[in-house]
């Protein structure tokens, strides 16, 4: 909140007459932005009798137009039915004993008693028609009475003493931000007044303002700082007696917030013991929600009717101990979407309950449902509690505050906060999700598994050679792709509801597996995919086109006479490796002819062709081939998952922290783009050297398309960050530097060869690359933009 206003109204009783004469009002203005605090004290007149009378008149007319199928408390409905029966059947001599009134009510409604009283359906239809006509006649009176109420209310607030309060607010309030106003009082009448209609706030057009009611004395509940946070907002939904009201719609609305991290558990028409058991559940609850019949009795106690057979109802006292346990376990907000809930809120305040929302009077069923709809729409977007209720009230006012509907009904919802504790937001109940350790280990296995397997299987010397031949699959994962995996995991953890990906992730994984299978079964395999003892024989008849050129290979490269006999050619791993080493020496010294080069390329292509040479053979697959397949799968999966993650960036409600999510997304995309120059180097140098790939023809058909998509995603995500954080220039600069380096290095294959390729000057450069990546992570995620 930008500003917080507390108006503490304390009754001042005339000692001589014993009557309420004044209210002492203490005004506190707290500006959170600049930490300034204002405090003043005034005396204002008590509520005029005319205002109190206007309030009673509006309450009476409003209750008359509330539809019989409203969230009216069941006892009131029983009283009305009984009253009608008594009036119509006076001749039966029925009398009601006041002392046993509550006990007799259920018998009158639910079953025929000994006096033979029955309720005829035809009479009900006639009664409903009469009620409908009376309701139409009452609506204009209700509209007039509400206008009269707001006029007299504002006349009281325009009195000389109240004007001092208004002048103070005018001087210090900033109407550009959010404003929360809390009326702190024990006076029952003040709690019922429509404070939202204060003309002062209407005239000054305060855009984000809401008024709450709280007791004047408060303190935090024990253990409130130990609020349990979960990857989801845990909501206990209590669906009480639903006679003549539609609690199914409440359930539907609460189910909708699952996609924003809500986790409601529904308790339909529970017994008292069932409710107690759920309240003390060990995981704890963040929110409890009640929908059903309720009322405030003559003693000021809130009464809830848990099920249809519950004619007496329960009070907060009946679940006091369980509520205390629930508060200690994280319960922070209670919403009672039911009638006449001030008695409930008052008792919760006595228990130092953090925050509650109740209805001050009986409320039509549709209006209660619409309030919940508007409220959840705002609150699940992580808007402040005051703002969410304020927006819901504005929605109700626009829809229902009309002469022919429910004048003044929008003033019924009220927040009853505990000023001693912070106001909650939706995301304040959530903890950022962390991938399980097992999944993170799988990610690291894709990064370091291949290098370690090569070292263990072929030795350190061969590892260094393979790393220079295939830096895109060995050096890049070790030095940069680990940062991609880390950042993707962190970004994934920012998504609140991962349930919506239940089909997407398997589809992406399936596509990645298919692409990987194509890769590992295609020609032009990598040398480390073949085990050191691998050997294969190929019929000469199957390679007649390449045989003559292979025979032209000079003895300095490979002795083809030992490999070729009359009907077959023998291929083994050591021969392939030695041929490549010999070829590099001759090529450097320019001691090889063009025809001999063609023969060498045909020999290497044949020796590293999966379908022609190795498919169906036994014991030729190296352990490193399996790790290579897994690393390649992980890279493809990551590139595809970027498309899925990018599709979520426009909806802030889907994240614990949207800014963090986008930063992790853009960083991981930028680091993935670094794979492009490594891949370009492999295609232009080692692959061309071994197989004569003719530069870009060595790409797989989809690779250029994938690179373009990845680049466009990166640019789009960076632009979204720029829009949200225009002053975070270092973030933009770092990402632009990374992308420029990707293309500069990619275009300079000679430079890459000196750093990571066949002409590497010093392998310690690889460690420096690893350290640089870590430094980029530190700068990227620890820089705080200036405000």
WOFENHU-V129808 format. One record per run of one state. SS is the DSSP state (h for helix, s for strand, l for the rest). FROM is the first residue (numbers start at 1). LEN is the number of residues. If there is no record, write none. Layout:
((SS	FROM	LEN) (SS	FROM	LEN))
This chain:
((l	1	2) (s	3	11) (l	14	6) (s	20	12) (l	32	4) (s	36	10) (l	46	3) (h	49	17) (l	66	8) (h	74	15) (l	89	1) (h	90	3) (l	93	5) (h	98	13) (l	111	10) (h	121	37) (l	158	2) (h	160	13) (l	173	5) (s	178	7) (l	185	3) (h	188	5) (l	193	2) (h	195	3) (l	198	1) (h	199	5) (l	204	4) (s	208	7) (l	215	9) (h	224	3) (l	227	3) (s	230	1) (l	231	2) (s	233	7) (l	240	7) (h	247	14) (l	261	1) (s	262	7) (l	269	3) (h	272	8) (l	280	7) (s	287	5) (l	292	2) (s	294	3) (l	297	5) (s	302	3) (l	305	9) (s	314	2) (h	316	13) (l	329	4) (s	333	4) (l	337	5) (h	342	9) (l	351	4) (s	355	5) (l	360	5) (h	365	15) (l	380	5) (h	385	16) (l	401	8) (h	409	3) (l	412	1) (s	413	5) (l	418	8) (h	426	4) (s	430	1) (l	431	6) (h	437	22) (l	459	1) (h	460	10) (l	470	5) (h	475	19) (l	494	1) (s	495	1) (l	496	3) (h	499	3) (l	502	2) (h	504	17) (l	521	6) (h	527	3) (s	530	1) (l	531	4) (s	535	5) (h	540	12) (l	552	8) (h	560	4) (s	564	1) (l	565	3) (s	568	5) (h	573	16) (l	589	5) (h	594	14) (l	608	2) (h	610	5) (l	615	6) (s	621	1) (l	622	1) (h	623	24) (l	647	5) (h	652	3) (s	655	1) (l	656	2) (h	658	27) (l	685	1) (h	686	6) (l	692	3) (h	695	4) (l	699	4) (h	703	22) (l	725	4) (h	729	19) (l	748	1) (h	749	7) (l	756	8) (h	764	19) (l	783	5))
